[in-house]
Amino acid sequence: MTDDPRAIRLDQYLAHPPAKVWRALTEPELMARWLMPNDFRAEVGHRFTFTTHPRPGVGFDGIVYCQVLELVPEKLLKISWHDGGKADWTVTWRLEPEGKGTRLFLDHEGFDPDDPLQQMSRRIMGGGWRSRHFRAIERILTDL
């Protein structure tokens, strides 16, 4: 993870072609398996939500409000990510062919460096992207 307190920047090699990785990132039922249940559509401007367990202790009701900001099939997906509170982030996935597979880049940006709660979220989410979500994407890709 980057040392930039405003962002999480990660990358992961996936031994699958970009078209297959793209499916995992953009098909709602597959996305629900590695991230959260959603009503995503791969259309710029589409507003959608992710739903998960509420965390009242940190003021999170379990709903993430998103919008598709940019989309280039099999190359780029950028969304806004709001929790109805202080979170006002963007999450970008970039896919680059690498050998017989794909290098998946993740940029999760917009963390407030002066807000201790946002910095705690950055640390937790940074670990979660790598240890939980990237591994779940790998499992899904193997099953496709």
TORVEXBA-586960 format. One line per field, with one value per residue: residue in one letter; residue number from 1; x, y, z of N, C-alpha, C in turn. Coordinates in nm, 2 decimals. Atoms other than C-alpha are relative to their C-alpha. Layout:
N
aa = a,...
i = NUM,...
nX = X,...
nY = Y,...
nZ = Z,...
caX = X,...
caY = Y,...
caZ = Z,...
cX = X,...
cY = Y,...
cZ = Z,...
***
This chain:
144
aa = m,t,d,d,p,r,a,i,r,l,d,q,y,l,a,h,p,p,a,k,v,w,r,a,l,t,e,p,e,l,m,a,r,w,l,m,p,n,d,f,r,a,e,v,g,h,r,f,t,f,t,t,h,p,r,p,g,v,g,f,d,g,i,v,y,c,q,v,l,e,l,v,p,e,k,l,l,k,i,s,w,h,d,g,g,k,a,d,w,t,v,t,w,r,l,e,p,e,g,k,g,t,r,l,f,l,d,h,e,g,f,d,p,d,d,p,l,q,q,m,s,r,r,i,m,g,g,g,w,r,s,r,h,f,r,a,i,e,r,i,l,t,d,l
i = 1,2,3,4,5,6,7,8,9,10,11,12,13,14,15,16,17,18,19,20,21,22,23,24,25,26,27,28,29,30,31,32,33,34,35,36,37,38,39,40,41,42,43,44,45,46,47,48,49,50,51,52,53,54,55,56,57,58,59,60,61,62,63,64,65,66,67,68,69,70,71,72,73,74,75,76,77,78,79,80,81,82,83,84,85,86,87,88,89,90,91,92,93,94,95,96,97,98,99,100,101,102,103,104,105,106,107,108,109,110,111,112,113,114,115,116,117,118,119,120,121,122,123,124,125,126,127,128,129,130,131,132,133,134,135,136,137,138,139,140,141,142,143,144
nX = 0.08,-0.08,-0.01,0.08,0.12,0.12,0.04,-0.05,-0.04,-0.04,0.01,0.00,-0.01,0.10,-0.04,0.12,0.00,0.08,0.15,0.06,-0.01,0.10,0.12,0.01,0.01,0.12,0.12,0.05,0.00,-0.14,-0.04,0.06,-0.08,-0.13,0.00,0.13,0.12,0.01,0.09,-0.10,0.01,-0.12,0.04,-0.05,0.11,0.10,-0.01,0.03,-0.04,-0.05,0.06,-0.07,0.04,-0.02,-0.10,0.05,-0.10,-0.07,0.10,0.02,0.12,-0.01,0.03,-0.10,0.06,-0.10,0.04,-0.10,-0.06,-0.08,0.01,-0.06,0.00,-0.12,-0.11,0.01,0.13,-0.01,0.13,0.00,0.03,0.04,0.06,0.11,-0.06,-0.13,-0.07,0.02,-0.12,0.01,-0.06,-0.03,-0.06,-0.06,-0.05,-0.10,-0.04,-0.14,-0.03,0.13,0.09,0.04,-0.04,0.11,-0.04,0.11,-0.03,0.11,-0.05,0.09,-0.01,-0.04,-0.11,0.01,0.12,-0.05,0.09,-0.02,-0.13,0.02,0.07,-0.10,-0.09,0.09,0.04,-0.12,-0.02,0.11,0.00,-0.10,0.01,0.13,0.07,-0.08,0.00,0.13,0.00,-0.08,0.09,0.11,-0.06,-0.03,0.12,0.07
nY = -0.12,-0.12,-0.08,-0.12,0.02,-0.03,0.11,0.13,0.04,0.14,0.07,0.15,0.07,0.10,0.09,0.02,-0.11,-0.11,0.02,0.08,-0.09,-0.11,0.06,0.00,-0.14,-0.08,0.08,-0.02,0.12,0.03,-0.11,0.03,0.11,-0.04,-0.13,-0.01,0.00,-0.13,-0.01,-0.06,0.01,-0.05,-0.12,-0.13,-0.07,0.08,0.00,0.13,0.02,0.12,0.02,0.09,-0.01,-0.14,-0.01,-0.12,-0.06,-0.10,-0.08,0.06,0.07,0.12,-0.03,-0.08,-0.06,-0.01,-0.04,0.03,-0.12,0.03,0.14,0.04,0.15,0.08,-0.09,-0.10,-0.03,-0.10,-0.03,-0.08,0.09,-0.08,0.08,-0.08,-0.08,-0.07,0.07,-0.05,0.05,0.06,0.13,0.03,0.12,-0.01,0.13,0.00,0.13,0.03,0.14,0.07,-0.04,-0.14,-0.08,-0.07,-0.11,-0.06,-0.13,-0.04,-0.13,-0.10,0.01,-0.13,0.03,-0.06,0.06,0.13,0.11,0.03,0.06,0.14,0.06,0.03,0.11,0.12,0.03,0.04,0.14,0.08,0.01,0.09,0.13,0.06,-0.02,0.05,0.14,0.04,-0.02,0.11,0.12,-0.01,0.02,0.14,0.07,-0.04
nZ = 0.00,0.01,-0.13,0.02,-0.09,0.07,0.10,0.00,0.14,0.00,0.13,-0.02,0.12,0.00,0.12,0.09,0.10,-0.04,0.02,-0.11,-0.12,0.02,-0.04,-0.15,-0.05,0.05,-0.01,-0.14,-0.08,-0.03,-0.09,-0.13,-0.07,-0.06,-0.07,-0.08,0.08,0.07,0.12,0.09,0.15,0.07,0.08,-0.06,-0.06,-0.08,-0.15,-0.06,-0.14,-0.06,-0.14,-0.09,-0.14,-0.06,-0.11,-0.07,-0.08,0.08,0.08,0.14,0.00,0.08,0.14,0.07,0.11,0.10,0.14,0.10,0.05,0.13,0.04,0.13,-0.02,-0.01,-0.03,-0.11,-0.07,-0.11,-0.06,-0.12,-0.11,-0.11,-0.10,-0.07,-0.11,0.04,0.12,0.13,0.06,0.13,0.02,0.14,0.04,0.13,0.05,0.10,0.04,-0.04,0.04,0.03,-0.10,-0.01,-0.12,-0.04,-0.09,-0.08,-0.07,-0.09,-0.03,-0.06,-0.15,-0.06,-0.08,-0.13,-0.07,-0.05,0.04,0.14,0.00,-0.05,0.11,0.11,-0.04,0.00,0.14,0.08,-0.03,0.05,0.15,0.04,-0.06,0.01,0.13,0.11,-0.01,0.04,0.15,0.05,-0.01,0.09,0.13,0.01,0.02,0.13
caX = 0.00,0.12,0.24,0.01,-0.25,-0.50,-0.51,-0.47,-0.28,-0.24,-0.18,-0.22,-0.12,-0.41,-0.34,-0.65,-0.71,-0.85,-1.19,-1.24,-1.12,-1.35,-1.64,-1.56,-1.54,-1.86,-2.11,-2.33,-2.37,-1.99,-1.92,-2.15,-1.94,-1.61,-1.73,-2.10,-2.45,-2.53,-2.74,-2.44,-2.47,-2.17,-2.29,-2.12,-2.35,-2.54,-2.60,-2.60,-2.55,-2.35,-2.51,-2.34,-2.36,-2.41,-2.14,-2.32,-2.01,-1.85,-2.17,-2.20,-2.55,-2.44,-2.52,-2.25,-2.38,-2.19,-2.19,-2.00,-1.77,-1.55,-1.57,-1.35,-1.43,-1.16,-0.94,-1.08,-1.37,-1.39,-1.67,-1.76,-1.80,-2.00,-2.12,-2.38,-2.14,-1.77,-1.66,-1.63,-1.39,-1.32,-1.23,-1.06,-0.97,-0.73,-0.65,-0.33,-0.25,0.07,0.20,-0.10,-0.27,-0.37,-0.22,-0.51,-0.44,-0.66,-0.66,-0.89,-0.86,-1.00,-0.91,-0.88,-0.53,-0.64,-0.94,-0.83,-1.15,-1.08,-0.71,-0.83,-1.07,-0.78,-0.56,-0.85,-0.96,-0.61,-0.56,-0.90,-0.86,-0.54,-0.61,-0.98,-1.11,-0.82,-0.81,-1.19,-1.15,-0.89,-1.13,-1.41,-1.18,-1.08,-1.44,-1.54
caY = 0.00,0.35,0.59,0.86,0.92,1.03,0.70,0.33,0.21,-0.16,-0.39,-0.77,-1.00,-1.23,-1.53,-1.47,-1.25,-0.90,-1.00,-1.25,-1.01,-0.74,-0.98,-1.02,-0.64,-0.55,-0.84,-0.76,-1.12,-1.18,-0.84,-0.94,-1.25,-1.06,-0.72,-0.66,-0.71,-0.43,-0.30,-0.21,-0.15,-0.09,0.25,0.59,0.79,0.50,0.54,0.23,0.10,-0.16,-0.31,-0.47,-0.50,-0.16,-0.05,0.19,0.25,0.44,0.59,0.35,0.23,-0.04,0.14,0.27,0.51,0.50,0.63,0.51,0.79,0.64,0.31,0.17,-0.20,-0.44,-0.14,0.10,0.13,0.44,0.49,0.74,0.59,0.77,0.63,0.90,1.05,1.16,0.91,1.08,0.87,0.74,0.38,0.30,-0.03,-0.04,-0.36,-0.41,-0.72,-0.89,-1.20,-1.45,-1.27,-0.93,-0.67,-0.53,-0.18,-0.04,0.33,0.41,0.79,1.08,0.99,1.30,1.29,1.50,1.28,0.99,0.79,0.82,0.72,0.41,0.33,0.36,0.12,-0.13,-0.11,-0.12,-0.45,-0.58,-0.50,-0.70,-0.99,-1.04,-0.89,-0.96,-1.32,-1.35,-1.22,-1.49,-1.76,-1.64,-1.62,-1.98,-2.09,-1.90
caZ = 0.00,-0.07,0.20,0.06,0.34,0.08,-0.11,-0.13,-0.44,-0.50,-0.79,-0.83,-1.11,-1.21,-1.44,-1.65,-1.96,-1.93,-2.07,-1.79,-1.52,-1.66,-1.61,-1.24,-1.20,-1.39,-1.37,-1.07,-0.96,-0.98,-0.81,-0.53,-0.46,-0.41,-0.29,-0.19,-0.32,-0.57,-0.85,-1.07,-1.45,-1.67,-1.79,-1.73,-1.51,-1.36,-0.99,-0.78,-0.43,-0.25,0.07,0.36,0.74,0.92,1.16,1.39,1.60,1.31,1.17,0.87,0.79,0.55,0.22,-0.01,-0.27,-0.60,-0.96,-1.26,-1.36,-1.63,-1.82,-2.09,-2.14,-2.04,-1.94,-1.68,-1.43,-1.21,-0.96,-0.69,-0.34,-0.07,0.26,0.34,0.59,0.56,0.29,-0.04,-0.24,-0.59,-0.67,-0.99,-1.14,-1.43,-1.63,-1.82,-2.02,-1.88,-2.04,-2.05,-1.76,-1.64,-1.39,-1.20,-1.04,-0.77,-0.67,-0.38,-0.34,-0.14,0.23,0.45,0.60,0.90,1.00,1.23,1.14,0.77,0.83,1.03,0.74,0.49,0.69,0.73,0.37,0.23,0.41,0.30,-0.07,-0.08,0.16,0.11,-0.22,-0.45,-0.33,-0.38,-0.74,-0.80,-0.67,-0.89,-1.20,-1.14,-1.13,-1.46
cX = 0.09,0.01,-0.08,-0.13,-0.13,-0.05,0.05,0.03,0.06,0.00,0.02,0.01,-0.11,0.03,-0.12,0.00,-0.09,-0.15,-0.06,0.01,-0.10,-0.14,-0.02,-0.02,-0.13,-0.13,-0.05,0.00,0.14,0.05,-0.05,0.07,0.13,-0.01,-0.13,-0.11,-0.02,-0.10,0.08,-0.05,0.12,-0.03,0.05,-0.13,-0.10,0.03,-0.05,0.04,0.06,-0.07,0.08,-0.05,0.03,0.11,-0.03,0.11,0.09,-0.09,-0.03,-0.13,-0.01,-0.03,0.11,-0.06,0.11,-0.06,0.12,0.05,0.07,-0.01,0.06,0.01,0.13,0.12,-0.01,-0.15,0.03,-0.14,0.02,-0.04,-0.03,-0.07,-0.12,0.05,0.13,0.07,-0.04,0.12,-0.03,0.08,0.02,0.08,0.06,0.06,0.10,0.04,0.15,0.02,-0.14,-0.11,-0.03,0.06,-0.12,0.05,-0.13,0.05,-0.13,0.04,-0.10,0.00,0.05,0.12,-0.01,-0.11,0.05,-0.10,0.02,0.14,-0.02,-0.07,0.10,0.09,-0.08,-0.03,0.12,0.03,-0.10,0.00,0.10,-0.03,-0.14,-0.05,0.08,0.00,-0.14,-0.02,0.07,-0.08,-0.11,0.05,0.03,-0.12,-0.07,0.04
cY = 0.12,0.07,0.13,-0.01,0.03,-0.12,-0.14,-0.03,-0.14,-0.05,-0.15,-0.06,-0.11,-0.08,-0.03,0.12,0.11,-0.02,-0.07,0.08,0.11,-0.06,0.00,0.14,0.06,-0.08,0.00,-0.13,-0.05,0.10,-0.03,-0.11,0.04,0.13,0.01,-0.01,0.14,0.00,0.08,-0.02,0.07,0.11,0.13,0.08,-0.08,0.01,-0.13,-0.01,-0.14,-0.01,-0.10,0.02,0.14,-0.01,0.13,0.07,0.11,0.08,-0.05,-0.08,-0.12,0.02,0.09,0.05,0.03,0.05,-0.04,0.13,-0.01,-0.15,-0.02,-0.15,-0.07,0.08,0.08,0.00,0.09,0.03,0.10,-0.09,0.09,-0.09,0.08,0.09,0.07,-0.06,0.06,-0.03,-0.04,-0.13,-0.03,-0.13,0.01,-0.14,0.02,-0.14,-0.02,-0.15,-0.07,0.04,0.15,0.06,0.08,0.11,0.05,0.13,0.04,0.14,0.09,0.00,0.13,-0.03,0.05,-0.06,-0.14,-0.12,-0.04,-0.07,-0.15,-0.08,-0.03,-0.12,-0.13,-0.04,-0.04,-0.15,-0.09,-0.01,-0.11,-0.14,-0.07,0.01,-0.05,-0.16,-0.06,0.01,-0.12,-0.13,0.00,-0.02,-0.15,-0.08,0.04,-0.09
cZ = 0.00,0.13,-0.01,0.09,-0.06,-0.08,0.04,-0.15,0.01,-0.14,0.03,-0.14,0.01,-0.13,-0.08,-0.09,0.04,-0.01,0.12,0.13,0.00,0.04,0.15,0.05,-0.04,-0.01,0.14,0.09,0.04,0.10,0.14,0.08,0.05,0.07,0.08,-0.10,-0.06,-0.11,-0.11,-0.15,-0.06,-0.10,0.07,0.04,0.08,0.15,0.06,0.14,0.02,0.14,0.07,0.14,0.05,0.11,0.07,0.08,-0.08,-0.09,-0.14,0.00,-0.09,-0.15,-0.05,-0.13,-0.11,-0.13,-0.09,-0.06,-0.13,-0.02,-0.14,0.01,-0.01,0.03,0.13,0.05,0.11,0.06,0.12,0.11,0.12,0.10,0.07,0.11,-0.05,-0.12,-0.13,-0.09,-0.15,0.01,-0.14,-0.02,-0.14,-0.03,-0.11,-0.03,0.05,-0.02,-0.04,0.10,-0.01,0.13,0.03,0.10,0.06,0.06,0.07,0.06,0.07,0.16,0.05,0.09,0.14,0.08,0.05,-0.04,-0.14,-0.02,0.05,-0.12,-0.11,0.04,-0.01,-0.14,-0.08,0.02,-0.06,-0.15,-0.03,0.05,-0.02,-0.15,-0.12,0.00,-0.04,-0.15,-0.06,0.01,-0.11,-0.14,-0.03,-0.03,-0.14,-0.11
***
